[in-house]
Amino acid sequence: MGVRESSGGLSFTLGDGKFAGFHVDLCERVLADIRNSWACPR
């Protein structure tokens, strides 16, 4: 998953290579649903 530093309102850096924001939350939820439906380990 990637983020753009120029998309401040939708995603932002927390430092140490960690990101947060709407797009990050959305992607994490989609990935969690895919993992659950495919029974993949985290």
N, C-alpha and C positions, 0 to 999 in steps of 0.2 A: 504494500500500500504506500502511496506517495502523497505528499501534500505540497502545496505551493506556499512559500513564505509570503507572497504578495496577496494572499487571500485571508487577510487578517480577521475579517468578520466571520468567516466560515471555518477556518482552522488556524491554529496558532501554535507556536513552539513553547514548551515548558522548560526547555533546556535539556541537556544530556541526551539529545536525540529523541525525546518524547514529545508527542503532539496531542492536542485536544481540540475540541470544537465540534460543530454540527456534522461536518463531513466525516470526521474521524469516528464519531459515535455511530453514524449511519453505516459506515463500512464495517465496523466491528460487529454490529448487529446482523448485517447480511452474512458476514463470514461465520458467525456463530450459528446461524440458521443452516448454512451449507454444511458446516461440520456435523451438526446434529442429524441432518437428513442423510448424510453419507456415513454416519458413525465414525468419523475421523477423530483421531486423538488431537489434542490441542497442541 
